[in-house]
Amino acid sequence: MQKLAINAESVALHHQLNQTQTAYPETQSVAELYESAAERWPYARAVVHGEEWLSYRELNERANILAWRLMDEGVQPGNVVSVGLTRSIELIVSLLAILKAGAAYLPIDPSWPRQRLEELFHQAQSRWLLCGGSHDPGLHSCRRILVALEELRNGPICSPRGRANAQSIAYIVFTSGSTGKPKGVPIQHRAIARLVFGARYAPLNHESRLLQLAPVTFDAATFEIWGALLRGGTCVLYPESFVRASQLKRVLEAERITVLFLTTALFNALIDEAPQTLASVPTVLTGGEAHSLRHMRKALRIYGSDRIVSVYGPTESTTFATYYPVRHIAGDETALPIGFPIQNTRVYLIHQDVLCKAGEIGEIYLAGHGLSPGYLGLPELTGERFLERDIDNRCERLYRTGDLGYLRADGAVVFQGRTDDQMKINGFRIELGEVAYHLNQHPEIQQSYVTVNDQSGEKYLLAFVVPRSPDCRAETLRQSLAASLPNYLVPARIQLCERLPLSPTGKVDRQYLLSMLKQPGVDRHEHQ
């Protein structure tokens, strides 16, 4: 095992940072944890969808009936069952039932291209698909099982026992791969427990009411669903497919939501267009992309401190790995910290196998029970991203995130972009985050997104900007940037947009933005 080079300062700083060990039920499965909650709060509302709701006892019984049905269909412990249901009570029943049967769930969107779905089923070796009557992806590689709540009233309501343990796989989500082939990320039961018990980043208990807003194919749903159901709280399902500020505000107030997660892009849009939407929520978590200091400062002015928490974490570490309560932003700060490791999670900053001291930029590595066992069927990639290192005579299994950062003197991690965001154009090294920071300081810019366009074979820096007024001009913005940045950091093109489109997971849709450049009559040298 390779040993990291260390010094007294770096060891002391990381030791202080990583004092995160907290007792949690690390030996129990998700099904066992839910059943414990159902025994303690049998009549409390577990899941709410509009006018429909189920108590903890009712949800437990419906899930047991479906679990026995899955077992009758041949589902064995360790199998993978796909779920193609829209946001509904049936969806929550299905996820719990799959775990009770000892299987893992694979969330899919039936509208995805058939070829992609077949590829996911093949990689996950999934032979069953739970779906509703209105969505039939027309696939033949899975046995299609319809799930209707009214049909889950008759059957054995006792819980199956001993079908899974804490180290069994609970679910698999697929992320984009650099080769174009999706990567399957399996997550264990204990990783979910580690996420929601003893939470440092938000109050999670039997009084919590969490809004389930994310697509179930996005790992934020793990937090939204199990953060409520394993702690005796209420999981409130957002009633529509798309988020509208007026509807979101109504749901947040009517359902008395106490904890809400928003992607960075959605958070920024609400802060710009309808900040009162979030006024009733005591704790708002936001993350997924680097935060805009302008939006955070505005949020602080509106909501005050201790309401907004920045969260960070790749899928491979089970949703969240670090958190940062936003209480104050100094005038000279250039980036919002991603903060401190959550409970039972450790963070290391490493550069060329040397543990970093305060202020030294290194790659962010994560450790703890939140880590995935590795990529599904990709041993070489798993070996590249999941490593074992000796750190001050402690053996650590690490996940290298590909994200860069440094440690402040107080131990807070400050994100500094991705290793693959550090681009070279015409021999110059460029950090996209640096360009975005300067763009976002401009008074005429509401939002911006910086990327590199290399689709035509010519690589150049590109920025998409949402202006504050129709009088804003791209060339004026470039001239302003040129006054404070070297020429190679000034985007060759600035494209003005009415909005930054979001992907289904709530992040800025880069591919859609790039497709705008292919429209007839648009020339990059026009700086539109």
TALIN-V700387 format. One record per residue. N is the residue number from 1. RES is the residue in one letter. SS is DSSP state (H for helix, E for strand, C for the rest). Layout:
BEGIN
N_RES_SS + N_RES_SS
END
This chain:
BEGIN
1_M_C + 2_Q_E + 3_K_E + 4_L_C + 5_A_E + 6_I_C + 7_N_C + 8_A_H + 9_E_H + 10_S_H + 11_V_H + 12_A_H + 13_L_H + 14_H_H + 15_H_H + 16_Q_H + 17_L_H + 18_N_C + 19_Q_C + 20_T_C + 21_Q_C + 22_T_C + 23_A_C + 24_Y_C + 25_P_C + 26_E_C + 27_T_C + 28_Q_C + 29_S_C + 30_V_H + 31_A_H + 32_E_H + 33_L_H + 34_Y_H + 35_E_H + 36_S_H + 37_A_H + 38_A_H + 39_E_H + 40_R_H + 41_W_C + 42_P_C + 43_Y_C + 44_A_C + 45_R_E + 46_A_E + 47_V_E + 48_V_E + 49_H_E + 50_G_C + 51_E_C + 52_E_E + 53_W_E + 54_L_E + 55_S_E + 56_Y_H + 57_R_H + 58_E_H + 59_L_H + 60_N_H + 61_E_H + 62_R_H + 63_A_H + 64_N_H + 65_I_H + 66_L_H + 67_A_H + 68_W_H + 69_R_H + 70_L_H + 71_M_H + 72_D_H + 73_E_C + 74_G_C + 75_V_C + 76_Q_C + 77_P_C + 78_G_C + 79_N_C + 80_V_E + 81_V_E + 82_S_E + 83_V_E + 84_G_C + 85_L_C + 86_T_C + 87_R_C + 88_S_C + 89_I_H + 90_E_H + 91_L_H + 92_I_H + 93_V_H + 94_S_H + 95_L_H + 96_L_H + 97_A_H + 98_I_H + 99_L_H + 100_K_H + 101_A_C + 102_G_C + 103_A_C + 104_A_E + 105_Y_E + 106_L_E + 107_P_E + 108_I_C + 109_D_C + 110_P_C + 111_S_C + 112_W_C + 113_P_C + 114_R_H + 115_Q_H + 116_R_H + 117_L_H + 118_E_H + 119_E_H + 120_L_H + 121_F_H + 122_H_H + 123_Q_H + 124_A_H + 125_Q_C + 126_S_E + 127_R_E + 128_W_E + 129_L_E + 130_L_E + 131_C_E + 132_G_C + 133_G_C + 134_S_C + 135_H_C + 136_D_C + 137_P_C + 138_G_C + 139_L_C + 140_H_C + 141_S_C + 142_C_C + 143_R_E + 144_R_E + 145_I_E + 146_L_E + 147_V_C + 148_A_C + 149_L_H + 150_E_H + 151_E_H + 152_L_C + 153_R_C + 154_N_C + 155_G_C + 156_P_C + 157_I_C + 158_C_C + 159_S_C + 160_P_C + 161_R_C + 162_G_C + 163_R_C + 164_A_C + 165_N_C + 166_A_C + 167_Q_C + 168_S_C + 169_I_E + 170_A_E + 171_Y_E + 172_I_E + 173_V_E + 174_F_E + 175_T_E + 176_S_C + 177_G_C + 178_S_C + 179_T_C + 180_G_C + 181_K_C + 182_P_C + 183_K_E + 184_G_E + 185_V_E + 186_P_E + 187_I_E + 188_Q_E + 189_H_H + 190_R_H + 191_A_H + 192_I_H + 193_A_H + 194_R_H + 195_L_H + 196_V_H + 197_F_C + 198_G_C + 199_A_C + 200_R_C + 201_Y_C + 202_A_C + 203_P_C + 204_L_C + 205_N_C + 206_H_C + 207_E_C + 208_S_C + 209_R_E + 210_L_E + 211_L_E + 212_Q_E + 213_L_C + 214_A_C + 215_P_C + 216_V_C + 217_T_C + 218_F_C + 219_D_C + 220_A_H + 221_A_H + 222_T_H + 223_F_H + 224_E_H + 225_I_H + 226_W_H + 227_G_H + 228_A_H + 229_L_H + 230_L_C + 231_R_C + 232_G_C + 233_G_C + 234_T_E + 235_C_E + 236_V_E + 237_L_E + 238_Y_C + 239_P_C + 240_E_C + 241_S_C + 242_F_C + 243_V_C + 244_R_C + 245_A_H + 246_S_H + 247_Q_H + 248_L_H + 249_K_H + 250_R_H + 251_V_H + 252_L_H + 253_E_H + 254_A_H + 255_E_C + 256_R_C + 257_I_C + 258_T_C + 259_V_E + 260_L_E + 261_F_E + 262_L_E + 263_T_E + 264_T_H + 265_A_H + 266_L_H + 267_F_H + 268_N_H + 269_A_H + 270_L_H + 271_I_H + 272_D_H + 273_E_H + 274_A_C + 275_P_H + 276_Q_H + 277_T_H + 278_L_H + 279_A_C + 280_S_C + 281_V_C + 282_P_C + 283_T_E + 284_V_E + 285_L_E + 286_T_E + 287_G_E + 288_G_C + 289_E_C + 290_A_C + 291_H_C + 292_S_C + 293_L_H + 294_R_H + 295_H_H + 296_M_H + 297_R_H + 298_K_H + 299_A_H + 300_L_H + 301_R_H + 302_I_H + 303_Y_H + 304_G_C + 305_S_C + 306_D_C + 307_R_C + 308_I_E + 309_V_E + 310_S_E + 311_V_E + 312_Y_E + 313_G_C + 314_P_C + 315_T_H + 316_E_H + 317_S_H + 318_T_C + 319_T_C + 320_F_C + 321_A_C + 322_T_E + 323_Y_E + 324_Y_E + 325_P_E + 326_V_C + 327_R_C + 328_H_C + 329_I_C + 330_A_C + 331_G_C + 332_D_C + 333_E_C + 334_T_C + 335_A_C + 336_L_C + 337_P_E + 338_I_E + 339_G_E + 340_F_E + 341_P_E + 342_I_C + 343_Q_C + 344_N_C + 345_T_E + 346_R_E + 347_V_E + 348_Y_E + 349_L_E + 350_I_E + 351_H_E + 352_Q_C + 353_D_C + 354_V_E + 355_L_E + 356_C_C + 357_K_C + 358_A_C + 359_G_C + 360_E_C + 361_I_C + 362_G_E + 363_E_E + 364_I_E + 365_Y_E + 366_L_E + 367_A_E + 368_G_E + 369_H_C + 370_G_C + 371_L_C + 372_S_C + 373_P_C + 374_G_C + 375_Y_E + 376_L_C + 377_G_C + 378_L_C + 379_P_H + 380_E_H + 381_L_H + 382_T_H + 383_G_H + 384_E_H + 385_R_H + 386_F_E + 387_L_E + 388_E_E + 389_R_E + 390_D_E + 391_I_E + 392_D_C + 393_N_C + 394_R_E + 395_C_E + 396_E_E + 397_R_E + 398_L_E + 399_Y_E + 400_R_E + 401_T_E + 402_G_E + 403_D_E + 404_L_E + 405_G_E + 406_Y_E + 407_L_E + 408_R_C + 409_A_C + 410_D_C + 411_G_C + 412_A_C + 413_V_E + 414_V_E + 415_F_E + 416_Q_E + 417_G_E + 418_R_E + 419_T_H + 420_D_H + 421_D_H + 422_Q_E + 423_M_E + 424_K_E + 425_I_E + 426_N_C + 427_G_C + 428_F_E + 429_R_E + 430_I_E + 431_E_E + 432_L_H + 433_G_H + 434_E_H + 435_V_H + 436_A_H + 437_Y_H + 438_H_H + 439_L_H + 440_N_H + 441_Q_C + 442_H_C + 443_P_C + 444_E_C + 445_I_E + 446_Q_E + 447_Q_E + 448_S_E + 449_Y_E + 450_V_E + 451_T_E + 452_V_E + 453_N_E + 454_D_C + 455_Q_C + 456_S_C + 457_G_C + 458_E_C + 459_K_C + 460_Y_E + 461_L_E + 462_L_E + 463_A_E + 464_F_E + 465_V_E + 466_V_E + 467_P_E + 468_R_C + 469_S_C + 470_P_C + 471_D_C + 472_C_C + 473_R_C + 474_A_H + 475_E_H + 476_T_H + 477_L_H + 478_R_H + 479_Q_H + 480_S_H + 481_L_H + 482_A_H + 483_A_C + 484_S_C + 485_L_C + 486_P_C + 487_N_H + 488_Y_H + 489_L_H + 490_V_C + 491_P_C + 492_A_C + 493_R_E + 494_I_E + 495_Q_E + 496_L_E + 497_C_E + 498_E_C + 499_R_C + 500_L_C + 501_P_C + 502_L_E + 503_S_C + 504_P_C + 505_T_C + 506_G_C + 507_K_C + 508_V_E + 509_D_C + 510_R_H + 511_Q_H + 512_Y_H + 513_L_H + 514_L_H + 515_S_H + 516_M_H + 517_L_C + 518_K_C + 519_Q_C + 520_P_C + 521_G_C + 522_V_C + 523_D_C + 524_R_H + 525_H_H + 526_E_H + 527_H_C + 528_Q_C
END
